Amino acid sequence: MDQSQNASHEAGQAKCQAQEKASGLMEKAGNTAQSAKESCQETTQQVKDKAQEAADAAKSAVGANK
């Protein structure tokens, strides 16, 4: 291989490695986003459950005082 072919080959390898790394980072970012979404959904459900418990307790307290 002459110098220009060698440089072209090395540039191609560098591009491929960069694409692989970018793909891996995008996959990690997607996984992180999915995990965050699931965590938010769980937290939202817990808040809803606690609010319902508080509402039920308030209704019971009002009913007991009648």
PDBQT receptor file of N, H, CA, C and O in Angstrom, charges set to zero:
ATOM      1  N   MET A   1       0.846  -1.173   0.000  1.00  0.00    +0.000 N 
ATOM      2  CA  MET A   1       0.000   0.000   0.000  1.00  0.00    +0.000 C 
ATOM      3  C   MET A   1       0.894   1.239   0.000  1.00  0.00    +0.000 C 
ATOM      4  O   MET A   1       1.914   1.291   0.688  1.00  0.00    +0.000 OA
ATOM      5  N   ASP A   2       0.491   2.222  -0.779  1.00  0.00    +0.000 N 
ATOM      6  H   ASP A   2      -0.337   2.180  -1.338  1.00  0.00    +0.000 HD
ATOM      7  CA  ASP A   2       1.251   3.463  -0.721  1.00  0.00    +0.000 C 
ATOM      8  C   ASP A   2       0.702   4.308   0.424  1.00  0.00    +0.000 C 
ATOM      9  O   ASP A   2      -0.247   3.919   1.105  1.00  0.00    +0.000 OA
ATOM     10  N   GLN A   3       1.320   5.472   0.622  1.00  0.00    +0.000 N 
ATOM     11  H   GLN A   3       2.091   5.787   0.069  1.00  0.00    +0.000 HD
ATOM     12  CA  GLN A   3       0.966   6.305   1.765  1.00  0.00    +0.000 C 
ATOM     13  C   GLN A   3      -0.490   6.765   1.741  1.00  0.00    +0.000 C 
ATOM     14  O   GLN A   3      -1.150   6.771   2.781  1.00  0.00    +0.000 OA
ATOM     15  N   SER A   4      -0.995   7.144   0.583  1.00  0.00    +0.000 N 
ATOM     16  H   SER A   4      -0.460   7.139  -0.262  1.00  0.00    +0.000 HD
ATOM     17  CA  SER A   4      -2.376   7.646   0.520  1.00  0.00    +0.000 C 
ATOM     18  C   SER A   4      -3.374   6.522   0.771  1.00  0.00    +0.000 C 
ATOM     19  O   SER A   4      -4.406   6.744   1.404  1.00  0.00    +0.000 OA
ATOM     20  N   GLN A   5      -3.081   5.318   0.282  1.00  0.00    +0.000 N 
ATOM     21  H   GLN A   5      -2.242   5.138  -0.233  1.00  0.00    +0.000 HD
ATOM     22  CA  GLN A   5      -3.966   4.184   0.551  1.00  0.00    +0.000 C 
ATOM     23  C   GLN A   5      -3.962   3.837   2.033  1.00  0.00    +0.000 C 
ATOM     24  O   GLN A   5      -5.000   3.528   2.617  1.00  0.00    +0.000 OA
ATOM     25  N   ASN A   6      -2.777   3.892   2.627  1.00  0.00    +0.000 N 
ATOM     26  H   ASN A   6      -1.933   4.142   2.152  1.00  0.00    +0.000 HD
ATOM     27  CA  ASN A   6      -2.654   3.589   4.052  1.00  0.00    +0.000 C 
ATOM     28  C   ASN A   6      -3.416   4.627   4.882  1.00  0.00    +0.000 C 
ATOM     29  O   ASN A   6      -4.113   4.265   5.830  1.00  0.00    +0.000 OA
ATOM     30  N   ALA A   7      -3.292   5.886   4.541  1.00  0.00    +0.000 N 
ATOM     31  H   ALA A   7      -2.725   6.180   3.771  1.00  0.00    +0.000 HD
ATOM     32  CA  ALA A   7      -3.998   6.949   5.257  1.00  0.00    +0.000 C 
ATOM     33  C   ALA A   7      -5.501   6.781   5.095  1.00  0.00    +0.000 C 
ATOM     34  O   ALA A   7      -6.259   6.966   6.047  1.00  0.00    +0.000 OA
ATOM     35  N   SER A   8      -5.929   6.432   3.890  1.00  0.00    +0.000 N 
ATOM     36  H   SER A   8      -5.313   6.282   3.117  1.00  0.00    +0.000 HD
ATOM     37  CA  SER A   8      -7.354   6.222   3.635  1.00  0.00    +0.000 C 
ATOM     38  C   SER A   8      -7.877   5.047   4.457  1.00  0.00    +0.000 C 
ATOM     39  O   SER A   8      -8.966   5.109   5.027  1.00  0.00    +0.000 OA
ATOM     40  N   HIS A   9      -7.091   3.985   4.508  1.00  0.00    +0.000 N 
ATOM     41  H   HIS A   9      -6.207   3.934   4.044  1.00  0.00    +0.000 HD
ATOM     42  CA  HIS A   9      -7.474   2.804   5.292  1.00  0.00    +0.000 C 
ATOM     43  C   HIS A   9      -7.590   3.165   6.773  1.00  0.00    +0.000 C 
ATOM     44  O   HIS A   9      -8.557   2.781   7.431  1.00  0.00    +0.000 OA
ATOM     45  N   GLU A  10      -6.622   3.891   7.293  1.00  0.00    +0.000 N 
ATOM     46  H   GLU A  10      -5.836   4.202   6.759  1.00  0.00    +0.000 HD
ATOM     47  CA  GLU A  10      -6.643   4.280   8.695  1.00  0.00    +0.000 C 
ATOM     48  C   GLU A  10      -7.825   5.206   8.987  1.00  0.00    +0.000 C 
ATOM     49  O   GLU A  10      -8.449   5.104  10.043  1.00  0.00    +0.000 OA
ATOM     50  N   ALA A  11      -8.127   6.099   8.063  1.00  0.00    +0.000 N 
ATOM     51  H   ALA A  11      -7.620   6.182   7.205  1.00  0.00    +0.000 HD
ATOM     52  CA  ALA A  11      -9.271   6.995   8.239  1.00  0.00    +0.000 C 
ATOM     53  C   ALA A  11     -10.566   6.198   8.265  1.00  0.00    +0.000 C 
ATOM     54  O   ALA A  11     -11.465   6.491   9.053  1.00  0.00    +0.000 OA
ATOM     55  N   GLY A  12     -10.659   5.194   7.406  1.00  0.00    +0.000 N 
ATOM     56  H   GLY A  12      -9.929   4.956   6.766  1.00  0.00    +0.000 HD
ATOM     57  CA  GLY A  12     -11.842   4.331   7.390  1.00  0.00    +0.000 C 
ATOM     58  C   GLY A  12     -12.000   3.573   8.693  1.00  0.00    +0.000 C 
ATOM     59  O   GLY A  12     -13.107   3.446   9.216  1.00  0.00    +0.000 OA
ATOM     60  N   GLN A  13     -10.891   3.068   9.219  1.00  0.00    +0.000 N 
ATOM     61  H   GLN A  13      -9.991   3.171   8.794  1.00  0.00    +0.000 HD
ATOM     62  CA  GLN A  13     -10.940   2.358  10.495  1.00  0.00    +0.000 C 
ATOM     63  C   GLN A  13     -11.367   3.296  11.625  1.00  0.00    +0.000 C 
ATOM     64  O   GLN A  13     -12.182   2.929  12.470  1.00  0.00    +0.000 OA
ATOM     65  N   ALA A  14     -10.813   4.504  11.633  1.00  0.00    +0.000 N 
ATOM     66  H   ALA A  14     -10.150   4.803  10.946  1.00  0.00    +0.000 HD
ATOM     67  CA  ALA A  14     -11.150   5.479  12.667  1.00  0.00    +0.000 C 
ATOM     68  C   ALA A  14     -12.635   5.828  12.597  1.00  0.00    +0.000 C 
ATOM     69  O   ALA A  14     -13.296   5.958  13.628  1.00  0.00    +0.000 OA
ATOM     70  N   LYS A  15     -13.157   5.980  11.374  1.00  0.00    +0.000 N 
ATOM     71  H   LYS A  15     -12.620   5.875  10.537  1.00  0.00    +0.000 HD
ATOM     72  CA  LYS A  15     -14.574   6.299  11.201  1.00  0.00    +0.000 C 
ATOM     73  C   LYS A  15     -15.438   5.158  11.732  1.00  0.00    +0.000 C 
ATOM     74  O   LYS A  15     -16.433   5.397  12.417  1.00  0.00    +0.000 OA
ATOM     75  N   CYS A  16     -15.067   3.947  11.425  1.00  0.00    +0.000 N 
ATOM     76  H   CYS A  16     -14.259   3.753  10.869  1.00  0.00    +0.000 HD
ATOM     77  CA  CYS A  16     -15.825   2.781  11.880  1.00  0.00    +0.000 C 
ATOM     78  C   CYS A  16     -15.812   2.697  13.402  1.00  0.00    +0.000 C 
ATOM     79  O   CYS A  16     -16.846   2.437  14.018  1.00  0.00    +0.000 OA
ATOM     80  N   GLN A  17     -14.662   2.913  14.005  1.00  0.00    +0.000 N 
ATOM     81  H   GLN A  17     -13.822   3.125  13.505  1.00  0.00    +0.000 HD
ATOM     82  CA  GLN A  17     -14.560   2.870  15.460  1.00  0.00    +0.000 C 
ATOM     83  C   GLN A  17     -15.413   3.963  16.095  1.00  0.00    +0.000 C 
ATOM     84  O   GLN A  17     -16.070   3.733  17.111  1.00  0.00    +0.000 OA
ATOM     85  N   ALA A  18     -15.402   5.146  15.497  1.00  0.00    +0.000 N 
ATOM     86  H   ALA A  18     -14.868   5.333  14.672  1.00  0.00    +0.000 HD
ATOM     87  CA  ALA A  18     -16.206   6.249  16.022  1.00  0.00    +0.000 C 
ATOM     88  C   ALA A  18     -17.695   5.923  15.922  1.00  0.00    +0.000 C 
ATOM     89  O   ALA A  18     -18.463   6.223  16.835  1.00  0.00    +0.000 OA
ATOM     90  N   GLN A  19     -18.097   5.308  14.810  1.00  0.00    +0.000 N 
ATOM     91  H   GLN A  19     -17.472   5.064  14.068  1.00  0.00    +0.000 HD
ATOM     92  CA  GLN A  19     -19.503   4.933  14.650  1.00  0.00    +0.000 C 
ATOM     93  C   GLN A  19     -19.908   3.879  15.674  1.00  0.00    +0.000 C 
ATOM     94  O   GLN A  19     -21.004   3.944  16.230  1.00  0.00    +0.000 OA
ATOM     95  N   GLU A  20     -19.038   2.918  15.924  1.00  0.00    +0.000 N 
ATOM     96  H   GLU A  20     -18.147   2.865  15.472  1.00  0.00    +0.000 HD
ATOM     97  CA  GLU A  20     -19.326   1.880  16.916  1.00  0.00    +0.000 C 
ATOM     98  C   GLU A  20     -19.461   2.489  18.305  1.00  0.00    +0.000 C 
ATOM     99  O   GLU A  20     -20.367   2.145  19.064  1.00  0.00    +0.000 OA
ATOM    100  N   LYS A  21     -18.539   3.402  18.627  1.00  0.00    +0.000 N 
ATOM    101  H   LYS A  21     -17.803   3.681  18.011  1.00  0.00    +0.000 HD
ATOM    102  CA  LYS A  21     -18.578   4.051  19.935  1.00  0.00    +0.000 C 
ATOM    103  C   LYS A  21     -19.859   4.882  20.072  1.00  0.00    +0.000 C 
ATOM    104  O   LYS A  21     -20.521   4.837  21.109  1.00  0.00    +0.000 OA
ATOM    105  N   ALA A  22     -20.203   5.633  19.032  1.00  0.00    +0.000 N 
ATOM    106  H   ALA A  22     -19.665   5.669  18.190  1.00  0.00    +0.000 HD
ATOM    107  CA  ALA A  22     -21.422   6.445  19.059  1.00  0.00    +0.000 C 
ATOM    108  C   ALA A  22     -22.654   5.556  19.223  1.00  0.00    +0.000 C 
ATOM    109  O   ALA A  22     -23.573   5.887  19.971  1.00  0.00    +0.000 OA
ATOM    110  N   SER A  23     -22.663   4.435  18.522  1.00  0.00    +0.000 N 
ATOM    111  H   SER A  23     -21.916   4.166  17.914  1.00  0.00    +0.000 HD
ATOM    112  CA  SER A  23     -23.786   3.508  18.629  1.00  0.00    +0.000 C 
ATOM    113  C   SER A  23     -23.914   2.979  20.054  1.00  0.00    +0.000 C 
ATOM    114  O   SER A  23     -25.018   2.886  20.590  1.00  0.00    +0.000 OA
ATOM    115  N   GLY A  24     -22.796   2.636  20.658  1.00  0.00    +0.000 N 
ATOM    116  H   GLY A  24     -21.899   2.711  20.222  1.00  0.00    +0.000 HD
ATOM    117  CA  GLY A  24     -22.800   2.148  22.038  1.00  0.00    +0.000 C 
ATOM    118  C   GLY A  24     -23.287   3.216  23.002  1.00  0.00    +0.000 C 
ATOM    119  O   GLY A  24     -24.050   2.923  23.922  1.00  0.00    +0.000 OA
ATOM    120  N   LEU A  25     -22.850   4.449  22.796  1.00  0.00    +0.000 N 
ATOM    121  H   LEU A  25     -22.230   4.687  22.048  1.00  0.00    +0.000 HD
ATOM    122  CA  LEU A  25     -23.280   5.547  23.660  1.00  0.00    +0.000 C 
ATOM    123  C   LEU A  25     -24.773   5.817  23.497  1.00  0.00    +0.000 C 
ATOM    124  O   LEU A  25     -25.468   6.095  24.475  1.00  0.00    +0.000 OA
ATOM    125  N   MET A  26     -25.263   5.735  22.266  1.00  0.00    +0.000 N 
ATOM    126  H   MET A  26     -24.698   5.509  21.473  1.00  0.00    +0.000 HD
ATOM    127  CA  MET A  26     -26.690   5.943  22.026  1.00  0.00    +0.000 C 
ATOM    128  C   MET A  26     -27.513   4.844  22.697  1.00  0.00    +0.000 C 
ATOM    129  O   MET A  26     -28.582   5.107  23.249  1.00  0.00    +0.000 OA
ATOM    130  N   GLU A  27     -27.011   3.629  22.646  1.00  0.00    +0.000 N 
ATOM    131  H   GLU A  27     -26.143   3.416  22.199  1.00  0.00    +0.000 HD
ATOM    132  CA  GLU A  27     -27.713   2.524  23.302  1.00  0.00    +0.000 C 
ATOM    133  C   GLU A  27     -27.757   2.741  24.811  1.00  0.00    +0.000 C 
ATOM    134  O   GLU A  27     -28.795   2.540  25.441  1.00  0.00    +0.000 OA
ATOM    135  N   LYS A  28     -26.620   3.154  25.394  1.00  0.00    +0.000 N 
ATOM    136  H   LYS A  28     -25.777   3.318  24.882  1.00  0.00    +0.000 HD
ATOM    137  CA  LYS A  28     -26.585   3.432  26.828  1.00  0.00    +0.000 C 
ATOM    138  C   LYS A  28     -27.540   4.570  27.181  1.00  0.00    +0.000 C 
ATOM    139  O   LYS A  28     -28.243   4.505  28.189  1.00  0.00    +0.000 OA
ATOM    140  N   ALA A  29     -27.562   5.602  26.358  1.00  0.00    +0.000 N 
ATOM    141  H   ALA A  29     -26.991   5.654  25.539  1.00  0.00    +0.000 HD
ATOM    142  CA  ALA A  29     -28.460   6.737  26.608  1.00  0.00    +0.000 C 
ATOM    143  C   ALA A  29     -29.913   6.288  26.546  1.00  0.00    +0.000 C 
ATOM    144  O   ALA A  29     -30.734   6.708  27.362  1.00  0.00    +0.000 OA
ATOM    145  N   GLY A  30     -30.228   5.439  25.582  1.00  0.00    +0.000 N 
ATOM    146  H   GLY A  30     -29.561   5.098  24.920  1.00  0.00    +0.000 HD
ATOM    147  CA  GLY A  30     -31.594   4.911  25.474  1.00  0.00    +0.000 C 
ATOM    148  C   GLY A  30     -31.972   4.086  26.690  1.00  0.00    +0.000 C 
ATOM    149  O   GLY A  30     -33.090   4.191  27.195  1.00  0.00    +0.000 OA
ATOM    150  N   ASN A  31     -31.051   3.273  27.158  1.00  0.00    +0.000 N 
ATOM    151  H   ASN A  31     -30.142   3.187  26.748  1.00  0.00    +0.000 HD
ATOM    152  CA  ASN A  31     -31.309   2.450  28.346  1.00  0.00    +0.000 C 
ATOM    153  C   ASN A  31     -31.503   3.328  29.578  1.00  0.00    +0.000 C 
ATOM    154  O   ASN A  31     -32.371   3.068  30.411  1.00  0.00    +0.000 OA
ATOM    155  N   THR A  32     -30.681   4.372  29.679  1.00  0.00    +0.000 N 
ATOM    156  H   THR A  32     -29.976   4.584  29.003  1.00  0.00    +0.000 HD
ATOM    157  CA  THR A  32     -30.794   5.291  30.812  1.00  0.00    +0.000 C 
ATOM    158  C   THR A  32     -32.125   6.021  30.773  1.00  0.00    +0.000 C 
ATOM    159  O   THR A  32     -32.778   6.185  31.803  1.00  0.00    +0.000 OA
ATOM    160  N   ALA A  33     -32.528   6.458  29.593  1.00  0.00    +0.000 N 
ATOM    161  H   ALA A  33     -31.998   6.326  28.755  1.00  0.00    +0.000 HD
ATOM    162  CA  ALA A  33     -33.812   7.152  29.452  1.00  0.00    +0.000 C 
ATOM    163  C   ALA A  33     -34.969   6.226  29.818  1.00  0.00    +0.000 C 
ATOM    164  O   ALA A  33     -35.908   6.648  30.493  1.00  0.00    +0.000 OA
ATOM    165  N   GLN A  34     -34.912   4.984  29.385  1.00  0.00    +0.000 N 
ATOM    166  H   GLN A  34     -34.149   4.641  28.837  1.00  0.00    +0.000 HD
ATOM    167  CA  GLN A  34     -35.966   4.018  29.708  1.00  0.00    +0.000 C 
ATOM    168  C   GLN A  34     -36.027   3.778  31.211  1.00  0.00    +0.000 C 
ATOM    169  O   GLN A  34     -37.110   3.712  31.792  1.00  0.00    +0.000 OA
ATOM    170  N   SER A  35     -34.870   3.648  31.833  1.00  0.00    +0.000 N 
ATOM    171  H   SER A  35     -33.990   3.701  31.361  1.00  0.00    +0.000 HD
ATOM    172  CA  SER A  35     -34.816   3.440  33.276  1.00  0.00    +0.000 C 
ATOM    173  C   SER A  35     -35.401   4.637  34.021  1.00  0.00    +0.000 C 
ATOM    174  O   SER A  35     -36.141   4.470  34.990  1.00  0.00    +0.000 OA
ATOM    175  N   ALA A  36     -35.067   5.842  33.566  1.00  0.00    +0.000 N 
ATOM    176  H   ALA A  36     -34.466   5.977  32.778  1.00  0.00    +0.000 HD
ATOM    177  CA  ALA A  36     -35.604   7.048  34.199  1.00  0.00    +0.000 C 
ATOM    178  C   ALA A  36     -37.122   7.116  34.041  1.00  0.00    +0.000 C 
ATOM    179  O   ALA A  36     -37.836   7.490  34.971  1.00  0.00    +0.000 OA
ATOM    180  N   LYS A  37     -37.601   6.754  32.866  1.00  0.00    +0.000 N 
ATOM    181  H   LYS A  37     -37.021   6.451  32.110  1.00  0.00    +0.000 HD
ATOM    182  CA  LYS A  37     -39.049   6.752  32.620  1.00  0.00    +0.000 C 
ATOM    183  C   LYS A  37     -39.750   5.783  33.568  1.00  0.00    +0.000 C 
ATOM    184  O   LYS A  37     -40.773   6.119  34.164  1.00  0.00    +0.000 OA
ATOM    185  N   GLU A  38     -39.197   4.590  33.703  1.00  0.00    +0.000 N 
ATOM    186  H   GLU A  38     -38.366   4.318  33.219  1.00  0.00    +0.000 HD
ATOM    187  CA  GLU A  38     -39.801   3.589  34.581  1.00  0.00    +0.000 C 
ATOM    188  C   GLU A  38     -39.773   4.057  36.026  1.00  0.00    +0.000 C 
ATOM    189  O   GLU A  38     -40.737   3.853  36.764  1.00  0.00    +0.000 OA
ATOM    190  N   SER A  39     -38.679   4.680  36.433  1.00  0.00    +0.000 N 
ATOM    191  H   SER A  39     -37.897   4.845  35.833  1.00  0.00    +0.000 HD
ATOM    192  CA  SER A  39     -38.565   5.193  37.795  1.00  0.00    +0.000 C 
ATOM    193  C   SER A  39     -39.612   6.271  38.054  1.00  0.00    +0.000 C 
ATOM    194  O   SER A  39     -40.240   6.292  39.113  1.00  0.00    +0.000 OA
ATOM    195  N   CYS A  40     -39.795   7.154  37.099  1.00  0.00    +0.000 N 
ATOM    196  H   CYS A  40     -39.285   7.137  36.239  1.00  0.00    +0.000 HD
ATOM    197  CA  CYS A  40     -40.805   8.214  37.240  1.00  0.00    +0.000 C 
ATOM    198  C   CYS A  40     -42.212   7.622  37.325  1.00  0.00    +0.000 C 
ATOM    199  O   CYS A  40     -43.036   8.083  38.115  1.00  0.00    +0.000 OA
ATOM    200  N   GLN A  41     -42.478   6.615  36.523  1.00  0.00    +0.000 N 
ATOM    201  H   GLN A  41     -41.809   6.241  35.882  1.00  0.00    +0.000 HD
ATOM    202  CA  GLN A  41     -43.791   5.973  36.560  1.00  0.00    +0.000 C 
ATOM    203  C   GLN A  41     -44.037   5.322  37.921  1.00  0.00    +0.000 C 
ATOM    204  O   GLN A  41     -45.138   5.411  38.466  1.00  0.00    +0.000 OA
ATOM    205  N   GLU A  42     -43.015   4.672  38.466  1.00  0.00    +0.000 N 
ATOM    206  H   GLU A  42     -42.120   4.600  38.024  1.00  0.00    +0.000 HD
ATOM    207  CA  GLU A  42     -43.154   4.042  39.781  1.00  0.00    +0.000 C 
ATOM    208  C   GLU A  42     -43.395   5.097  40.854  1.00  0.00    +0.000 C 
ATOM    209  O   GLU A  42     -44.251   4.923  41.722  1.00  0.00    +0.000 OA
ATOM    210  N   THR A  43     -42.644   6.184  40.793  1.00  0.00    +0.000 N 
ATOM    211  H   THR A  43     -41.949   6.326  40.088  1.00  0.00    +0.000 HD
ATOM    212  CA  THR A  43     -42.801   7.255  41.772  1.00  0.00    +0.000 C 
ATOM    213  C   THR A  43     -44.189   7.874  41.675  1.00  0.00    +0.000 C 
ATOM    214  O   THR A  43     -44.826   8.147  42.693  1.00  0.00    +0.000 OA
ATOM    215  N   THR A  44     -44.653   8.094  40.456  1.00  0.00    +0.000 N 
ATOM    216  H   THR A  44     -44.135   7.872  39.630  1.00  0.00    +0.000 HD
ATOM    217  CA  THR A  44     -45.990   8.652  40.254  1.00  0.00    +0.000 C 
ATOM    218  C   THR A  44     -47.045   7.738  40.856  1.00  0.00    +0.000 C 
ATOM    219  O   THR A  44     -47.976   8.211  41.509  1.00  0.00    +0.000 OA
ATOM    220  N   GLN A  45     -46.912   6.446  40.645  1.00  0.00    +0.000 N 
ATOM    221  H   GLN A  45     -46.156   6.062  40.115  1.00  0.00    +0.000 HD
ATOM    222  CA  GLN A  45     -47.882   5.494  41.196  1.00  0.00    +0.000 C 
ATOM    223  C   GLN A  45     -47.840   5.504  42.718  1.00  0.00    +0.000 C 
ATOM    224  O   GLN A  45     -48.882   5.438  43.370  1.00  0.00    +0.000 OA
ATOM    225  N   GLN A  46     -46.637   5.585  43.290  1.00  0.00    +0.000 N 
ATOM    226  H   GLN A  46     -45.790   5.638  42.761  1.00  0.00    +0.000 HD
ATOM    227  CA  GLN A  46     -46.522   5.631  44.747  1.00  0.00    +0.000 C 
ATOM    228  C   GLN A  46     -47.187   6.889  45.305  1.00  0.00    +0.000 C 
ATOM    229  O   GLN A  46     -47.862   6.829  46.333  1.00  0.00    +0.000 OA
ATOM    230  N   VAL A  47     -47.001   8.013  44.642  1.00  0.00    +0.000 N 
ATOM    231  H   VAL A  47     -46.453   8.062  43.807  1.00  0.00    +0.000 HD
ATOM    232  CA  VAL A  47     -47.620   9.267  45.080  1.00  0.00    +0.000 C 
ATOM    233  C   VAL A  47     -49.142   9.157  45.001  1.00  0.00    +0.000 C 
ATOM    234  O   VAL A  47     -49.852   9.575  45.916  1.00  0.00    +0.000 OA
ATOM    235  N   LYS A  48     -49.636   8.589  43.896  1.00  0.00    +0.000 N 
ATOM    236  H   LYS A  48     -49.060   8.250  43.153  1.00  0.00    +0.000 HD
ATOM    237  CA  LYS A  48     -51.085   8.403  43.756  1.00  0.00    +0.000 C 
ATOM    238  C   LYS A  48     -51.631   7.505  44.871  1.00  0.00    +0.000 C 
ATOM    239  O   LYS A  48     -52.678   7.789  45.452  1.00  0.00    +0.000 OA
ATOM    240  N   ASP A  49     -50.913   6.427  45.158  1.00  0.00    +0.000 N 
ATOM    241  H   ASP A  49     -50.062   6.196  44.686  1.00  0.00    +0.000 HD
ATOM    242  CA  ASP A  49     -51.353   5.506  46.208  1.00  0.00    +0.000 C 
ATOM    243  C   ASP A  49     -51.394   6.210  47.567  1.00  0.00    +0.000 C 
ATOM    244  O   ASP A  49     -52.356   6.054  48.319  1.00  0.00    +0.000 OA
ATOM    245  N   LYS A  50     -50.361   6.976  47.876  1.00  0.00    +0.000 N 
ATOM    246  H   LYS A  50     -49.579   7.103  47.265  1.00  0.00    +0.000 HD
ATOM    247  CA  LYS A  50     -50.318   7.691  49.156  1.00  0.00    +0.000 C 
ATOM    248  C   LYS A  50     -51.431   8.731  49.231  1.00  0.00    +0.000 C 
ATOM    249  O   LYS A  50     -52.048   8.904  50.282  1.00  0.00    +0.000 OA
ATOM    250  N   ALA A  51     -51.690   9.419  48.127  1.00  0.00    +0.000 N 
ATOM    251  H   ALA A  51     -51.188   9.278  47.274  1.00  0.00    +0.000 HD
ATOM    252  CA  ALA A  51     -52.762  10.416  48.108  1.00  0.00    +0.000 C 
ATOM    253  C   ALA A  51     -54.108   9.743  48.334  1.00  0.00    +0.000 C 
ATOM    254  O   ALA A  51     -54.958  10.267  49.054  1.00  0.00    +0.000 OA
ATOM    255  N   GLN A  52     -54.299   8.580  47.716  1.00  0.00    +0.000 N 
ATOM    256  H   GLN A  52     -53.609   8.155  47.131  1.00  0.00    +0.000 HD
ATOM    257  CA  GLN A  52     -55.561   7.849  47.906  1.00  0.00    +0.000 C 
ATOM    258  C   GLN A  52     -55.697   7.392  49.355  1.00  0.00    +0.000 C 
ATOM    259  O   GLN A  52     -56.781   7.466  49.933  1.00  0.00    +0.000 OA
ATOM    260  N   GLU A  53     -54.601   6.920  49.938  1.00  0.00    +0.000 N 
ATOM    261  H   GLU A  53     -53.720   6.860  49.469  1.00  0.00    +0.000 HD
ATOM    262  CA  GLU A  53     -54.626   6.511  51.344  1.00  0.00    +0.000 C 
ATOM    263  C   GLU A  53     -54.991   7.696  52.242  1.00  0.00    +0.000 C 
ATOM    264  O   GLU A  53     -55.786   7.554  53.171  1.00  0.00    +0.000 OA
ATOM    265  N   ALA A  54     -54.414   8.852  51.964  1.00  0.00    +0.000 N 
ATOM    266  H   ALA A  54     -53.768   8.968  51.210  1.00  0.00    +0.000 HD
ATOM    267  CA  ALA A  54     -54.704  10.045  52.762  1.00  0.00    +0.000 C 
ATOM    268  C   ALA A  54     -56.160  10.460  52.605  1.00  0.00    +0.000 C 
ATOM    269  O   ALA A  54     -56.814  10.835  53.578  1.00  0.00    +0.000 OA
ATOM    270  N   ALA A  55     -56.667  10.392  51.374  1.00  0.00    +0.000 N 
ATOM    271  H   ALA A  55     -56.136  10.088  50.583  1.00  0.00    +0.000 HD
ATOM    272  CA  ALA A  55     -58.072  10.742  51.136  1.00  0.00    +0.000 C 
ATOM    273  C   ALA A  55     -58.993   9.772  51.868  1.00  0.00    +0.000 C 
ATOM    274  O   ALA A  55     -59.980  10.188  52.473  1.00  0.00    +0.000 OA
ATOM    275  N   ASP A  56     -58.674   8.486  51.814  1.00  0.00    +0.000 N 
ATOM    276  H   ASP A  56     -57.872   8.148  51.322  1.00  0.00    +0.000 HD
ATOM    277  CA  ASP A  56     -59.489   7.484  52.507  1.00  0.00    +0.000 C 
ATOM    278  C   ASP A  56     -59.447   7.697  54.021  1.00  0.00    +0.000 C 
ATOM    279  O   ASP A  56     -60.469   7.579  54.696  1.00  0.00    +0.000 OA
ATOM    280  N   ALA A  57     -58.265   8.012  54.549  1.00  0.00    +0.000 N 
ATOM    281  H   ALA A  57     -57.434   8.108  54.000  1.00  0.00    +0.000 HD
ATOM    282  CA  ALA A  57     -58.132   8.256  55.986  1.00  0.00    +0.000 C 
ATOM    283  C   ALA A  57     -58.931   9.488  56.389  1.00  0.00    +0.000 C 
ATOM    284  O   ALA A  57     -59.564   9.498  57.445  1.00  0.00    +0.000 OA
ATOM    285  N   ALA A  58     -58.910  10.520  55.562  1.00  0.00    +0.000 N 
ATOM    286  H   ALA A  58     -58.396  10.511  54.704  1.00  0.00    +0.000 HD
ATOM    287  CA  ALA A  58     -59.672  11.733  55.856  1.00  0.00    +0.000 C 
ATOM    288  C   ALA A  58     -61.173  11.439  55.838  1.00  0.00    +0.000 C 
ATOM    289  O   ALA A  58     -61.911  11.920  56.697  1.00  0.00    +0.000 OA
ATOM    290  N   LYS A  59     -61.616  10.665  54.877  1.00  0.00    +0.000 N 
ATOM    291  H   LYS A  59     -61.016  10.274  54.179  1.00  0.00    +0.000 HD
ATOM    292  CA  LYS A  59     -63.040  10.290  54.814  1.00  0.00    +0.000 C 
ATOM    293  C   LYS A  59     -63.439   9.492  56.050  1.00  0.00    +0.000 C 
ATOM    294  O   LYS A  59     -64.510   9.702  56.621  1.00  0.00    +0.000 OA
ATOM    295  N   SER A  60     -62.566   8.577  56.453  1.00  0.00    +0.000 N 
ATOM    296  H   SER A  60     -61.697   8.407  55.990  1.00  0.00    +0.000 HD
ATOM    297  CA  SER A  60     -62.853   7.763  57.646  1.00  0.00    +0.000 C 
ATOM    298  C   SER A  60     -62.919   8.630  58.883  1.00  0.00    +0.000 C 
ATOM    299  O   SER A  60     -63.782   8.437  59.739  1.00  0.00    +0.000 OA
ATOM    300  N   ALA A  61     -62.013   9.581  58.981  1.00  0.00    +0.000 N 
ATOM    301  H   ALA A  61     -61.311   9.738  58.286  1.00  0.00    +0.000 HD
ATOM    302  CA  ALA A  61     -61.975  10.463  60.150  1.00  0.00    +0.000 C 
ATOM    303  C   ALA A  61     -63.227  11.328  60.193  1.00  0.00    +0.000 C 
ATOM    304  O   ALA A  61     -63.798  11.537  61.263  1.00  0.00    +0.000 OA
ATOM    305  N   VAL A  62     -63.657  11.829  59.047  1.00  0.00    +0.000 N 
ATOM    306  H   VAL A  62     -63.193  11.659  58.178  1.00  0.00    +0.000 HD
ATOM    307  CA  VAL A  62     -64.870  12.649  58.990  1.00  0.00    +0.000 C 
ATOM    308  C   VAL A  62     -66.079  11.797  59.334  1.00  0.00    +0.000 C 
ATOM    309  O   VAL A  62     -66.958  12.234  60.077  1.00  0.00    +0.000 OA
ATOM    310  N   GLY A  63     -66.129  10.597  58.804  1.00  0.00    +0.000 N 
ATOM    311  H   GLY A  63     -65.416  10.242  58.200  1.00  0.00    +0.000 HD
ATOM    312  CA  GLY A  63     -67.249   9.687  59.069  1.00  0.00    +0.000 C 
ATOM    313  C   GLY A  63     -67.306   9.281  60.524  1.00  0.00    +0.000 C 
ATOM    314  O   GLY A  63     -68.401   9.121  61.062  1.00  0.00    +0.000 OA
ATOM    315  N   ALA A  64     -66.184   9.110  61.178  1.00  0.00    +0.000 N 
ATOM    316  H   ALA A  64     -65.294   9.240  60.741  1.00  0.00    +0.000 HD
ATOM    317  CA  ALA A  64     -66.148   8.698  62.575  1.00  0.00    +0.000 C 
ATOM    318  C   ALA A  64     -66.602   9.829  63.484  1.00  0.00    +0.000 C 
ATOM    319  O   ALA A  64     -67.086   9.574  64.586  1.00  0.00    +0.000 OA
ATOM    320  N   ASN A  65     -66.454  11.068  63.043  1.00  0.00    +0.000 N 
ATOM    321  H   ASN A  65     -66.060  11.275  62.148  1.00  0.00    +0.000 HD
ATOM    322  CA  ASN A  65     -66.831  12.219  63.855  1.00  0.00    +0.000 C 
ATOM    323  C   ASN A  65     -68.305  12.597  63.711  1.00  0.00    +0.000 C 
ATOM    324  O   ASN A  65     -68.768  13.513  64.390  1.00  0.00    +0.000 OA
ATOM    325  N   LYS A  66     -69.039  11.921  62.855  1.00  0.00    +0.000 N 
ATOM    326  H   LYS A  66     -68.662  11.177  62.304  1.00  0.00    +0.000 HD
ATOM    327  CA  LYS A  66     -70.464  12.252  62.644  1.00  0.00    +0.000 C 
ATOM    328  C   LYS A  66     -71.328  11.586  63.681  1.00  0.00    +0.000 C 
ATOM    329  O   LYS A  66     -72.548  11.748  63.664  1.00  0.00    +0.000 OA
TER     330      LYS A  66
